[in-house]
Amino acid sequence: METTTALTLAIPSEFQDNINTIRKLYDRAYPRWMPHINFIFPFVAEDKFDDIIERLSPKLKEFGSFELEINQIGHFKQGKNVTVHIKPNDSSKLKELFNLINKTIPDVEVKHSEFAPHLTIAQFKSSESEPKIKELTEWIATNKFKFTVDHICILQRSKTDNNVPFSIHSKIQLN
C-alpha cells in the first residue's frame, strides 16, 4: 500500500474554492489534498493503476452516475483533538459504490471496515471545538454542494517531495 496514492471522489472544481476557504484556515492537510472523499487510502503502487482501472471500469459503468449533496457537518474525536468534516445527509449511494469497489478489487486492502464518507475541513483541540463547530455549521447551512458523481479518481503525489500535493492521475467513469 502506498501513502502517495488514493482512490477518491474529488469534489468538482466549481466547489473547491469555497471549501478551501475554510480548509485553508483550519485543515492541516489543506496544502497536500484537494477537497475529496477517500474510498481507499493508502492505495496501490502506480504500476498497478492500469489493472485497477481495467477491473473497475465495467463495474462502475454498470453502477452509473448519481446525484450527491454534501450539506451537513460532522465530527469525531482523535485523542485530544476533534476532526470536523462535511458529509452528505444521505450517503447510501457512496456506501454502495464503496462496497462495489471492494467487491471488484478485494485484493486491495482497505484501512477501515466501516465506510463513513466525509470530507475533512478542520482539526481543533477538543477544548476549543464547540464554538468552531457552531461556526462551521452556520457556514454549511448557506453552502450546500450538490453535483453529479460521474467518475472517481486515482490521486497520486510525489514519493520524494512532500511539498508536492496530490493530483489526479486517472479518472474512472461511472457512465
VMD Tcl script that builds the backbone (N, CA, C; Angstrom):
set m [mol new atoms 525]
animate dup $m
set s [atomselect $m all]
$s set {name element resname resid chain x y z} {
  {N N MET 1 A 0.837 -1.182 0.000}
  {CA C MET 1 A 0.000 0.000 0.000}
  {C C MET 1 A 0.885 1.250 0.000}
  {N N GLU 2 A 0.437 2.217 -0.748}
  {CA C GLU 2 A 1.222 3.438 -0.946}
  {C C GLU 2 A 0.511 4.653 -0.343}
  {N N THR 3 A 1.211 5.407 0.484}
  {CA C THR 3 A 0.630 6.632 1.034}
  {C C THR 3 A 0.733 7.798 0.040}
  {N N THR 4 A 1.249 7.516 -1.134}
  {CA C THR 4 A 1.340 8.541 -2.176}
  {C C THR 4 A 0.257 8.363 -3.234}
  {N N THR 5 A -0.669 7.422 -3.017}
  {CA C THR 5 A -1.779 7.231 -3.948}
  {C C THR 5 A -3.079 7.051 -3.158}
  {N N ALA 6 A -4.200 7.348 -3.818}
  {CA C ALA 6 A -5.508 7.207 -3.177}
  {C C ALA 6 A -6.567 7.010 -4.251}
  {N N LEU 7 A -7.632 6.308 -3.880}
  {CA C LEU 7 A -8.818 6.188 -4.730}
  {C C LEU 7 A -9.888 7.049 -4.078}
  {N N THR 8 A -10.350 8.079 -4.794}
  {CA C THR 8 A -11.184 9.100 -4.167}
  {C C THR 8 A -12.341 9.560 -5.054}
  {N N LEU 9 A -13.218 10.288 -4.405}
  {CA C LEU 9 A -14.170 11.135 -5.103}
  {C C LEU 9 A -13.623 12.547 -4.936}
  {N N ALA 10 A -13.117 13.116 -6.006}
  {CA C ALA 10 A -12.629 14.501 -5.961}
  {C C ALA 10 A -13.836 15.418 -6.160}
  {N N ILE 11 A -13.968 16.401 -5.308}
  {CA C ILE 11 A -15.084 17.338 -5.383}
  {C C ILE 11 A -14.908 18.200 -6.638}
  {N N PRO 12 A -15.991 18.428 -7.398}
  {CA C PRO 12 A -15.872 19.228 -8.625}
  {C C PRO 12 A -15.221 20.587 -8.378}
  {N N SER 13 A -14.464 21.022 -9.360}
  {CA C SER 13 A -13.660 22.237 -9.227}
  {C C SER 13 A -14.496 23.472 -8.891}
  {N N GLU 14 A -15.756 23.525 -9.339}
  {CA C GLU 14 A -16.551 24.731 -9.063}
  {C C GLU 14 A -16.869 24.917 -7.580}
  {N N PHE 15 A -16.679 23.891 -6.762}
  {CA C PHE 15 A -16.924 23.995 -5.327}
  {C C PHE 15 A -15.633 24.079 -4.504}
  {N N GLN 16 A -14.503 23.824 -5.136}
  {CA C GLN 16 A -13.260 23.713 -4.380}
  {C C GLN 16 A -12.835 25.014 -3.705}
  {N N ASP 17 A -12.967 26.143 -4.364}
  {CA C ASP 17 A -12.539 27.411 -3.750}
  {C C ASP 17 A -13.322 27.697 -2.473}
  {N N ASN 18 A -14.631 27.475 -2.527}
  {CA C ASN 18 A -15.472 27.725 -1.362}
  {C C ASN 18 A -15.071 26.819 -0.198}
  {N N ILE 19 A -14.879 25.551 -0.473}
  {CA C ILE 19 A -14.464 24.601 0.566}
  {C C ILE 19 A -13.058 24.941 1.063}
  {N N ASN 20 A -12.186 25.290 0.142}
  {CA C ASN 20 A -10.804 25.594 0.529}
  {C C ASN 20 A -10.673 26.881 1.336}
  {N N THR 21 A -11.649 27.774 1.246}
  {CA C THR 21 A -11.639 28.970 2.083}
  {C C THR 21 A -11.619 28.570 3.552}
  {N N ILE 22 A -12.404 27.555 3.898}
  {CA C ILE 22 A -12.449 27.034 5.273}
  {C C ILE 22 A -11.222 26.169 5.552}
  {N N ARG 23 A -10.911 25.268 4.632}
  {CA C ARG 23 A -9.786 24.356 4.855}
  {C C ARG 23 A -8.468 25.118 5.048}
  {N N LYS 24 A -8.295 26.193 4.292}
  {CA C LYS 24 A -7.064 26.980 4.402}
  {C C LYS 24 A -6.875 27.494 5.833}
  {N N LEU 25 A -7.984 27.810 6.497}
  {CA C LEU 25 A -7.925 28.316 7.869}
  {C C LEU 25 A -7.705 27.214 8.904}
  {N N TYR 26 A -8.319 26.051 8.699}
  {CA C TYR 26 A -8.435 25.081 9.785}
  {C C TYR 26 A -7.927 23.665 9.507}
  {N N ASP 27 A -7.601 23.324 8.271}
  {CA C ASP 27 A -7.238 21.939 7.948}
  {C C ASP 27 A -5.751 21.835 7.646}
  {N N ARG 28 A -5.034 21.114 8.501}
  {CA C ARG 28 A -3.581 20.997 8.303}
  {C C ARG 28 A -3.224 20.234 7.027}
  {N N ALA 29 A -4.171 19.453 6.454}
  {CA C ALA 29 A -3.901 18.718 5.211}
  {C C ALA 29 A -4.229 19.543 3.968}
  {N N TYR 30 A -4.691 20.766 4.167}
  {CA C TYR 30 A -5.066 21.627 3.036}
  {C C TYR 30 A -3.987 21.709 1.946}
  {N N PRO 31 A -2.719 21.917 2.284}
  {CA C PRO 31 A -1.720 22.051 1.213}
  {C C PRO 31 A -1.507 20.758 0.404}
  {N N ARG 32 A -1.792 19.611 0.994}
  {CA C ARG 32 A -1.463 18.351 0.346}
  {C C ARG 32 A -2.617 17.758 -0.468}
  {N N TRP 33 A -3.854 17.993 -0.032}
  {CA C TRP 33 A -5.019 17.347 -0.648}
  {C C TRP 33 A -5.993 18.365 -1.220}
  {N N MET 34 A -6.566 18.076 -2.366}
  {CA C MET 34 A -7.713 18.822 -2.878}
  {C C MET 34 A -8.946 18.368 -2.084}
  {N N PRO 35 A -10.062 19.096 -2.106}
  {CA C PRO 35 A -11.265 18.604 -1.435}
  {C C PRO 35 A -11.692 17.253 -2.034}
  {N N HIS 36 A -11.868 16.265 -1.174}
  {CA C HIS 36 A -12.105 14.899 -1.655}
  {C C HIS 36 A -12.764 14.054 -0.568}
  {N N ILE 37 A -13.267 12.915 -0.978}
  {CA C ILE 37 A -13.726 11.867 -0.076}
  {C C ILE 37 A -12.954 10.615 -0.457}
  {N N ASN 38 A -12.198 10.062 0.476}
  {CA C ASN 38 A -11.418 8.866 0.181}
  {C C ASN 38 A -12.288 7.615 0.182}
  {N N PHE 39 A -12.089 6.777 -0.828}
  {CA C PHE 39 A -12.607 5.412 -0.802}
  {C C PHE 39 A -11.528 4.493 -0.222}
  {N N ILE 40 A -10.303 4.626 -0.777}
  {CA C ILE 40 A -9.195 3.805 -0.280}
  {C C ILE 40 A -7.929 4.659 -0.209}
  {N N PHE 41 A -7.390 4.775 0.980}
  {CA C PHE 41 A -6.101 5.431 1.214}
  {C C PHE 41 A -5.481 4.792 2.445}
  {N N PRO 42 A -4.242 4.385 2.381}
  {CA C PRO 42 A -3.353 4.344 1.225}
  {C C PRO 42 A -3.884 3.382 0.161}
  {N N PHE 43 A -3.372 3.566 -1.060}
  {CA C PHE 43 A -3.848 2.795 -2.202}
  {C C PHE 43 A -2.702 1.968 -2.775}
  {N N VAL 44 A -2.765 1.644 -4.044}
  {CA C VAL 44 A -1.799 0.741 -4.677}
  {C C VAL 44 A -0.668 1.519 -5.339}
  {N N ALA 45 A 0.397 0.809 -5.676}
  {CA C ALA 45 A 1.521 1.402 -6.399}
  {C C ALA 45 A 1.097 1.757 -7.828}
  {N N GLU 46 A 1.774 2.740 -8.384}
  {CA C GLU 46 A 1.448 3.235 -9.720}
  {C C GLU 46 A 1.452 2.126 -10.776}
  {N N ASP 47 A 2.321 1.151 -10.652}
  {CA C ASP 47 A 2.370 0.089 -11.668}
  {C C ASP 47 A 1.125 -0.811 -11.657}
  {N N LYS 48 A 0.261 -0.629 -10.685}
  {CA C LYS 48 A -0.993 -1.398 -10.618}
  {C C LYS 48 A -2.203 -0.592 -11.109}
  {N N PHE 49 A -2.010 0.675 -11.440}
  {CA C PHE 49 A -3.132 1.534 -11.834}
  {C C PHE 49 A -3.905 0.967 -13.031}
  {N N ASP 50 A -3.198 0.568 -14.093}
  {CA C ASP 50 A -3.878 0.080 -15.301}
  {C C ASP 50 A -4.755 -1.128 -14.987}
  {N N ASP 51 A -4.244 -2.042 -14.188}
  {CA C ASP 51 A -5.018 -3.224 -13.800}
  {C C ASP 51 A -6.260 -2.825 -13.004}
  {N N ILE 52 A -6.106 -1.920 -12.065}
  {CA C ILE 52 A -7.227 -1.463 -11.244}
  {C C ILE 52 A -8.289 -0.803 -12.125}
  {N N ILE 53 A -7.860 0.055 -13.024}
  {CA C ILE 53 A -8.797 0.748 -13.922}
  {C C ILE 53 A -9.532 -0.263 -14.793}
  {N N GLU 54 A -8.806 -1.219 -15.317}
  {CA C GLU 54 A -9.413 -2.244 -16.177}
  {C C GLU 54 A -10.464 -3.054 -15.417}
  {N N ARG 55 A -10.186 -3.368 -14.167}
  {CA C ARG 55 A -11.124 -4.149 -13.360}
  {C C ARG 55 A -12.326 -3.325 -12.906}
  {N N LEU 56 A -12.099 -2.070 -12.544}
  {CA C LEU 56 A -13.187 -1.233 -12.026}
  {C C LEU 56 A -14.093 -0.659 -13.120}
  {N N SER 57 A -13.538 -0.314 -14.266}
  {CA C SER 57 A -14.295 0.412 -15.299}
  {C C SER 57 A -15.634 -0.222 -15.662}
  {N N PRO 58 A -15.690 -1.506 -16.021}
  {CA C PRO 58 A -17.003 -2.053 -16.413}
  {C C PRO 58 A -18.015 -2.069 -15.267}
  {N N LYS 59 A -17.559 -2.326 -14.065}
  {CA C LYS 59 A -18.463 -2.365 -12.908}
  {C C LYS 59 A -18.987 -0.975 -12.570}
  {N N LEU 60 A -18.122 0.029 -12.656}
  {CA C LEU 60 A -18.547 1.390 -12.350}
  {C C LEU 60 A -19.504 1.927 -13.413}
  {N N LYS 61 A -19.282 1.546 -14.669}
  {CA C LYS 61 A -20.210 1.969 -15.733}
  {C C LYS 61 A -21.584 1.346 -15.507}
  {N N GLU 62 A -21.619 0.105 -15.062}
  {CA C GLU 62 A -22.894 -0.544 -14.722}
  {C C GLU 62 A -23.566 0.179 -13.550}
  {N N PHE 63 A -22.776 0.600 -12.590}
  {CA C PHE 63 A -23.301 1.282 -11.406}
  {C C PHE 63 A -23.992 2.583 -11.795}
  {N N GLY 64 A -23.354 3.342 -12.668}
  {CA C GLY 64 A -23.935 4.581 -13.166}
  {C C GLY 64 A -23.710 5.781 -12.274}
  {N N SER 65 A -23.947 6.944 -12.848}
  {CA C SER 65 A -23.762 8.200 -12.120}
  {C C SER 65 A -24.948 8.436 -11.194}
  {N N PHE 66 A -24.771 9.362 -10.247}
  {CA C PHE 66 A -25.824 9.685 -9.284}
  {C C PHE 66 A -25.602 11.084 -8.734}
  {N N GLU 67 A -26.662 11.638 -8.163}
  {CA C GLU 67 A -26.599 12.966 -7.558}
  {C C GLU 67 A -26.146 12.836 -6.099}
  {N N LEU 68 A -25.349 13.799 -5.676}
  {CA C LEU 68 A -24.873 13.830 -4.299}
  {C C LEU 68 A -24.941 15.265 -3.798}
  {N N GLU 69 A -25.430 15.426 -2.582}
  {CA C GLU 69 A -25.427 16.739 -1.948}
  {C C GLU 69 A -24.690 16.625 -0.626}
  {N N ILE 70 A -23.651 17.435 -0.484}
  {CA C ILE 70 A -22.881 17.488 0.750}
  {C C ILE 70 A -23.410 18.699 1.510}
  {N N ASN 71 A -24.073 18.429 2.648}
  {CA C ASN 71 A -24.825 19.505 3.276}
  {C C ASN 71 A -24.876 19.424 4.804}
  {N N GLN 72 A -23.993 18.632 5.401}
  {CA C GLN 72 A -24.003 18.502 6.857}
  {C C GLN 72 A -22.585 18.566 7.418}
  {N N ILE 73 A -22.517 18.997 8.666}
  {CA C ILE 73 A -21.257 18.988 9.412}
  {C C ILE 73 A -21.254 17.765 10.323}
  {N N GLY 74 A -20.124 17.122 10.408}
  {CA C GLY 74 A -19.939 16.032 11.351}
  {C C GLY 74 A -18.582 16.194 12.011}
  {N N HIS 75 A -18.331 15.425 13.043}
  {CA C HIS 75 A -17.022 15.474 13.689}
  {C C HIS 75 A -16.778 14.168 14.442}
  {N N PHE 76 A -15.500 13.901 14.683}
  {CA C PHE 76 A -15.124 12.759 15.506}
  {C C PHE 76 A -13.878 13.118 16.297}
  {N N LYS 77 A -13.738 12.489 17.445}
  {CA C LYS 77 A -12.588 12.744 18.318}
  {C C LYS 77 A -11.412 11.881 17.871}
  {N N GLN 78 A -10.246 12.466 17.962}
  {CA C GLN 78 A -8.983 11.773 17.723}
  {C C GLN 78 A -8.044 12.218 18.834}
  {N N GLY 79 A -7.999 11.437 19.895}
  {CA C GLY 79 A -7.185 11.809 21.042}
  {C C GLY 79 A -7.721 13.073 21.680}
  {N N LYS 80 A -6.844 14.094 21.785}
  {CA C LYS 80 A -7.240 15.365 22.404}
  {C C LYS 80 A -7.784 16.350 21.374}
  {N N ASN 81 A -7.971 15.880 20.142}
  {CA C ASN 81 A -8.431 16.753 19.064}
  {C C ASN 81 A -9.783 16.303 18.530}
  {N N VAL 82 A -10.395 17.198 17.782}
  {CA C VAL 82 A -11.638 16.908 17.084}
  {C C VAL 82 A -11.394 17.199 15.606}
  {N N THR 83 A -11.767 16.244 14.753}
  {CA C THR 83 A -11.705 16.448 13.308}
  {C C THR 83 A -13.118 16.752 12.828}
  {N N VAL 84 A -13.265 17.860 12.117}
  {CA C VAL 84 A -14.566 18.294 11.614}
  {C C VAL 84 A -14.603 18.043 10.110}
  {N N HIS 85 A -15.754 17.577 9.631}
  {CA C HIS 85 A -15.889 17.274 8.210}
  {C C HIS 85 A -17.276 17.658 7.715}
  {N N ILE 86 A -17.380 17.755 6.395}
  {CA C ILE 86 A -18.689 17.899 5.771}
  {C C ILE 86 A -19.031 16.561 5.136}
  {N N LYS 87 A -20.339 16.300 5.044}
  {CA C LYS 87 A -20.783 14.996 4.556}
  {C C LYS 87 A -22.185 15.118 3.974}
  {N N PRO 88 A -22.582 14.113 3.187}
  {CA C PRO 88 A -23.962 14.112 2.689}
  {C C PRO 88 A -24.913 13.644 3.784}
  {N N ASN 89 A -26.157 14.139 3.745}
  {CA C ASN 89 A -27.124 13.619 4.706}
  {C C ASN 89 A -27.553 12.210 4.300}
  {N N ASP 90 A -27.424 11.886 3.017}
  {CA C ASP 90 A -27.711 10.536 2.546}
  {C C ASP 90 A -26.459 10.003 1.845}
  {N N SER 91 A -25.769 9.103 2.497}
  {CA C SER 91 A -24.533 8.562 1.925}
  {C C SER 91 A -24.722 7.151 1.377}
  {N N SER 92 A -25.973 6.741 1.168}
  {CA C SER 92 A -26.234 5.364 0.737}
  {C C SER 92 A -25.590 5.025 -0.607}
  {N N LYS 93 A -25.655 5.926 -1.582}
  {CA C LYS 93 A -25.047 5.631 -2.890}
  {C C LYS 93 A -23.520 5.555 -2.786}
  {N N LEU 94 A -22.916 6.411 -1.969}
  {CA C LEU 94 A -21.462 6.332 -1.777}
  {C C LEU 94 A -21.078 5.024 -1.103}
  {N N LYS 95 A -21.882 4.575 -0.148}
  {CA C LYS 95 A -21.608 3.299 0.522}
  {C C LYS 95 A -21.780 2.127 -0.441}
  {N N GLU 96 A -22.799 2.183 -1.292}
  {CA C GLU 96 A -22.973 1.142 -2.316}
  {C C GLU 96 A -21.767 1.114 -3.251}
  {N N LEU 97 A -21.308 2.297 -3.651}
  {CA C LEU 97 A -20.155 2.396 -4.534}
  {C C LEU 97 A -18.907 1.842 -3.851}
  {N N PHE 98 A -18.701 2.186 -2.597}
  {CA C PHE 98 A -17.571 1.659 -1.834}
  {C C PHE 98 A -17.617 0.127 -1.780}
  {N N ASN 99 A -18.795 -0.422 -1.504}
  {CA C ASN 99 A -18.938 -1.880 -1.437}
  {C C ASN 99 A -18.650 -2.532 -2.783}
  {N N LEU 100 A -19.091 -1.898 -3.872}
  {CA C LEU 100 A -18.810 -2.410 -5.207}
  {C C LEU 100 A -17.306 -2.382 -5.492}
  {N N ILE 101 A -16.657 -1.301 -5.121}
  {CA C ILE 101 A -15.203 -1.192 -5.311}
  {C C ILE 101 A -14.502 -2.319 -4.555}
  {N N ASN 102 A -14.874 -2.519 -3.305}
  {CA C ASN 102 A -14.229 -3.568 -2.504}
  {C C ASN 102 A -14.488 -4.961 -3.055}
  {N N LYS 103 A -15.678 -5.184 -3.570}
  {CA C LYS 103 A -16.004 -6.489 -4.151}
  {C C LYS 103 A -15.219 -6.718 -5.449}
  {N N THR 104 A -15.001 -5.646 -6.209}
  {CA C THR 104 A -14.332 -5.730 -7.505}
  {C C THR 104 A -12.814 -5.857 -7.365}
  {N N ILE 105 A -12.248 -5.208 -6.369}
  {CA C ILE 105 A -10.794 -5.295 -6.150}
  {C C ILE 105 A -10.532 -5.753 -4.704}
  {N N PRO 106 A -10.938 -6.986 -4.378}
  {CA C PRO 106 A -10.821 -7.456 -2.990}
  {C C PRO 106 A -9.381 -7.611 -2.504}
  {N N ASP 107 A -8.443 -7.669 -3.437}
  {CA C ASP 107 A -7.034 -7.804 -3.077}
  {C C ASP 107 A -6.424 -6.485 -2.602}
  {N N VAL 108 A -7.152 -5.385 -2.756}
  {CA C VAL 108 A -6.663 -4.083 -2.298}
  {C C VAL 108 A -7.183 -3.865 -0.879}
  {N N GLU 109 A -6.255 -3.733 0.031}
  {CA C GLU 109 A -6.576 -3.595 1.453}
  {C C GLU 109 A -7.222 -2.245 1.741}
  {N N VAL 110 A -8.279 -2.274 2.557}
  {CA C VAL 110 A -8.905 -1.023 2.994}
  {C C VAL 110 A -8.572 -0.792 4.461}
  {N N LYS 111 A -8.401 0.466 4.814}
  {CA C LYS 111 A -7.964 0.850 6.152}
  {C C LYS 111 A -9.063 0.643 7.196}
  {N N HIS 112 A -10.319 0.922 6.804}
  {CA C HIS 112 A -11.440 0.842 7.737}
  {C C HIS 112 A -12.487 -0.112 7.181}
  {N N SER 113 A -13.000 -0.985 8.009}
  {CA C SER 113 A -14.033 -1.906 7.546}
  {C C SER 113 A -15.367 -1.196 7.365}
  {N N GLU 114 A -15.602 -0.148 8.142}
  {CA C GLU 114 A -16.837 0.640 8.033}
  {C C GLU 114 A -16.538 1.906 7.245}
  {N N PHE 115 A -17.282 2.135 6.165}
  {CA C PHE 115 A -17.065 3.310 5.322}
  {C C PHE 115 A -17.970 4.446 5.796}
  {N N ALA 116 A -17.369 5.546 6.210}
  {CA C ALA 116 A -18.100 6.731 6.650}
  {C C ALA 116 A -17.669 7.899 5.762}
  {N N PRO 117 A -18.320 8.083 4.621}
  {CA C PRO 117 A -17.873 9.111 3.677}
  {C C PRO 117 A -17.912 10.508 4.278}
  {N N HIS 118 A -16.780 11.193 4.169}
  {CA C HIS 118 A -16.673 12.545 4.711}
  {C C HIS 118 A -15.528 13.285 4.042}
  {N N LEU 119 A -15.592 14.604 4.123}
  {CA C LEU 119 A -14.565 15.478 3.574}
  {C C LEU 119 A -14.054 16.340 4.729}
  {N N THR 120 A -12.848 16.060 5.169}
  {CA C THR 120 A -12.285 16.783 6.311}
  {C C THR 120 A -12.065 18.248 5.952}
  {N N ILE 121 A -12.507 19.129 6.882}
  {CA C ILE 121 A -12.315 20.569 6.664}
  {C C ILE 121 A -11.566 21.240 7.807}
  {N N ALA 122 A -11.397 20.544 8.951}
  {CA C ALA 122 A -10.773 21.225 10.089}
  {C C ALA 122 A -10.352 20.245 11.162}
  {N N GLN 123 A -9.384 20.665 11.953}
  {CA C GLN 123 A -8.999 19.976 13.184}
  {C C GLN 123 A -8.856 21.049 14.260}
  {N N PHE 124 A -9.371 20.718 15.457}
  {CA C PHE 124 A -9.279 21.634 16.590}
  {C C PHE 124 A -8.953 20.841 17.846}
  {N N LYS 125 A -8.392 21.521 18.844}
  {CA C LYS 125 A -8.278 20.925 20.166}
  {C C LYS 125 A -9.704 20.736 20.683}
  {N N SER 126 A -9.953 19.643 21.375}
  {CA C SER 126 A -11.302 19.367 21.896}
  {C C SER 126 A -11.842 20.550 22.687}
  {N N SER 127 A -10.972 21.188 23.469}
  {CA C SER 127 A -11.405 22.293 24.330}
  {C C SER 127 A -11.897 23.514 23.548}
  {N N GLU 128 A -11.478 23.659 22.292}
  {CA C GLU 128 A -11.918 24.822 21.510}
  {C C GLU 128 A -12.883 24.453 20.393}
  {N N SER 129 A -13.325 23.208 20.346}
  {CA C SER 129 A -14.097 22.745 19.193}
  {C C SER 129 A -15.547 23.220 19.157}
  {N N GLU 130 A -16.188 23.379 20.305}
  {CA C GLU 130 A -17.620 23.690 20.303}
  {C C GLU 130 A -17.974 24.961 19.531}
  {N N PRO 131 A -17.329 26.111 19.795}
  {CA C PRO 131 A -17.685 27.311 19.014}
  {C C PRO 131 A -17.291 27.186 17.537}
  {N N LYS 132 A -16.215 26.475 17.261}
  {CA C LYS 132 A -15.775 26.299 15.870}
  {C C LYS 132 A -16.772 25.428 15.101}
  {N N ILE 133 A -17.267 24.364 15.733}
  {CA C ILE 133 A -18.262 23.512 15.080}
  {C C ILE 133 A -19.535 24.313 14.813}
  {N N LYS 134 A -19.909 25.176 15.754}
  {CA C LYS 134 A -21.082 26.040 15.553}
  {C C LYS 134 A -20.857 26.959 14.349}
  {N N GLU 135 A -19.685 27.555 14.264}
  {CA C GLU 135 A -19.335 28.435 13.135}
  {C C GLU 135 A -19.425 27.681 11.811}
  {N N LEU 136 A -18.887 26.472 11.781}
  {CA C LEU 136 A -18.880 25.691 10.542}
  {C C LEU 136 A -20.276 25.179 10.195}
  {N N THR 137 A -21.097 24.929 11.194}
  {CA C THR 137 A -22.485 24.529 10.951}
  {C C THR 137 A -23.248 25.678 10.285}
  {N N GLU 138 A -22.989 26.888 10.720}
  {CA C GLU 138 A -23.599 28.063 10.090}
  {C C GLU 138 A -23.086 28.226 8.658}
  {N N TRP 139 A -21.814 27.967 8.440}
  {CA C TRP 139 A -21.235 28.066 7.093}
  {C C TRP 139 A -21.894 27.065 6.157}
  {N N ILE 140 A -22.005 25.795 6.561}
  {CA C ILE 140 A -22.574 24.777 5.661}
  {C C ILE 140 A -24.047 25.042 5.384}
  {N N ALA 141 A -24.740 25.691 6.314}
  {CA C ALA 141 A -26.170 25.982 6.114}
  {C C ALA 141 A -26.401 26.868 4.893}
  {N N THR 142 A -25.407 27.669 4.541}
  {CA C THR 142 A -25.534 28.544 3.368}
  {C C THR 142 A -24.657 28.094 2.207}
  {N N ASN 143 A -23.989 26.961 2.338}
  {CA C ASN 143 A -23.054 26.490 1.315}
  {C C ASN 143 A -23.240 24.995 1.047}
  {N N LYS 144 A -24.377 24.644 0.498}
  {CA C LYS 144 A -24.591 23.234 0.154}
  {C C LYS 144 A -23.939 22.956 -1.196}
  {N N PHE 145 A -23.401 21.779 -1.334}
  {CA C PHE 145 A -22.684 21.409 -2.543}
  {C C PHE 145 A -23.393 20.222 -3.178}
  {N N LYS 146 A -24.086 20.457 -4.304}
  {CA C LYS 146 A -24.836 19.409 -4.986}
  {C C LYS 146 A -24.253 19.221 -6.381}
  {N N PHE 147 A -23.986 17.960 -6.740}
  {CA C PHE 147 A -23.368 17.676 -8.027}
  {C C PHE 147 A -23.626 16.233 -8.436}
  {N N THR 148 A -23.345 15.952 -9.702}
  {CA C THR 148 A -23.461 14.599 -10.226}
  {C C THR 148 A -22.124 13.893 -10.052}
  {N N VAL 149 A -22.154 12.733 -9.441}
  {CA C VAL 149 A -20.950 11.897 -9.330}
  {C C VAL 149 A -20.931 11.025 -10.576}
  {N N ASP 150 A -20.028 11.336 -11.500}
  {CA C ASP 150 A -19.960 10.571 -12.738}
  {C C ASP 150 A -18.588 9.929 -12.964}
  {N N HIS 151 A -17.702 10.090 -11.977}
  {CA C HIS 151 A -16.401 9.419 -12.036}
  {C C HIS 151 A -15.778 9.426 -10.637}
  {N N ILE 152 A -14.811 8.554 -10.461}
  {CA C ILE 152 A -13.951 8.604 -9.283}
  {C C ILE 152 A -12.525 8.767 -9.786}
  {N N CYS 153 A -11.609 9.069 -8.881}
  {CA C CYS 153 A -10.244 9.409 -9.302}
  {C C CYS 153 A -9.189 8.578 -8.580}
  {N N ILE 154 A -8.126 8.325 -9.291}
  {CA C ILE 154 A -6.901 7.848 -8.657}
  {C C ILE 154 A -6.010 9.084 -8.508}
  {N N LEU 155 A -5.662 9.370 -7.272}
  {CA C LEU 155 A -4.781 10.505 -6.988}
  {C C LEU 155 A -3.369 9.986 -6.732}
  {N N GLN 156 A -2.417 10.853 -7.009}
  {CA C GLN 156 A -1.013 10.498 -6.799}
  {C C GLN 156 A -0.246 11.756 -6.422}
  {N N ARG 157 A 0.784 11.567 -5.590}
  {CA C ARG 157 A 1.687 12.674 -5.272}
  {C C ARG 157 A 3.117 12.166 -5.337}
  {N N SER 158 A 4.045 13.063 -5.250}
  {CA C SER 158 A 5.468 12.732 -5.330}
  {C C SER 158 A 5.881 11.816 -4.180}
  {N N LYS 159 A 6.735 10.864 -4.504}
  {CA C LYS 159 A 7.296 9.983 -3.469}
  {C C LYS 159 A 8.501 10.627 -2.786}
  {N N THR 160 A 9.057 11.654 -3.409}
  {CA C THR 160 A 10.297 12.234 -2.887}
  {C C THR 160 A 10.136 13.649 -2.333}
  {N N ASP 161 A 9.099 14.361 -2.754}
  {CA C ASP 161 A 8.921 15.743 -2.311}
  {C C ASP 161 A 7.557 15.884 -1.632}
  {N N ASN 162 A 7.559 15.926 -0.302}
  {CA C ASN 162 A 6.311 16.017 0.458}
  {C C ASN 162 A 5.580 17.338 0.270}
  {N N ASN 163 A 6.208 18.308 -0.375}
  {CA C ASN 163 A 5.559 19.590 -0.617}
  {C C ASN 163 A 4.699 19.587 -1.877}
  {N N VAL 164 A 4.828 18.548 -2.679}
  {CA C VAL 164 A 4.027 18.440 -3.899}
  {C C VAL 164 A 2.682 17.815 -3.528}
  {N N PRO 165 A 1.570 18.518 -3.810}
  {CA C PRO 165 A 0.263 17.987 -3.423}
  {C C PRO 165 A -0.200 16.847 -4.336}
  {N N PHE 166 A -1.224 16.151 -3.876}
  {CA C PHE 166 A -1.867 15.138 -4.697}
  {C C PHE 166 A -2.458 15.787 -5.941}
  {N N SER 167 A -2.465 15.051 -7.041}
  {CA C SER 167 A -3.139 15.497 -8.261}
  {C C SER 167 A -3.840 14.283 -8.864}
  {N N ILE 168 A -4.737 14.556 -9.769}
  {CA C ILE 168 A -5.492 13.468 -10.397}
  {C C ILE 168 A -4.618 12.793 -11.437}
  {N N HIS 169 A -4.395 11.503 -11.235}
  {CA C HIS 169 A -3.655 10.696 -12.212}
  {C C HIS 169 A -4.605 10.141 -13.264}
  {N N SER 170 A -5.754 9.600 -12.822}
  {CA C SER 170 A -6.721 8.964 -13.715}
  {C C SER 170 A -8.132 9.172 -13.195}
  {N N LYS 171 A -9.072 9.193 -14.132}
  {CA C LYS 171 A -10.492 9.219 -13.793}
  {C C LYS 171 A -11.116 7.924 -14.294}
  {N N ILE 172 A -11.990 7.349 -13.473}
  {CA C ILE 172 A -12.704 6.136 -13.859}
  {C C ILE 172 A -14.181 6.505 -13.923}
  {N N GLN 173 A -14.765 6.430 -15.103}
  {CA C GLN 173 A -16.131 6.913 -15.357}
  {C C GLN 173 A -17.193 6.004 -14.749}
  {N N LEU 174 A -18.287 6.615 -14.313}
  {CA C LEU 174 A -19.442 5.891 -13.802}
  {C C LEU 174 A -20.590 5.892 -14.808}
  {N N ASN 175 A -20.333 6.323 -16.015}
  {CA C ASN 175 A -21.387 6.323 -17.036}
  {C C ASN 175 A -20.813 6.054 -18.405}
}
mol reanalyze $m
mol bondsrecalc $m
mol representation Tube
mol addrep $m
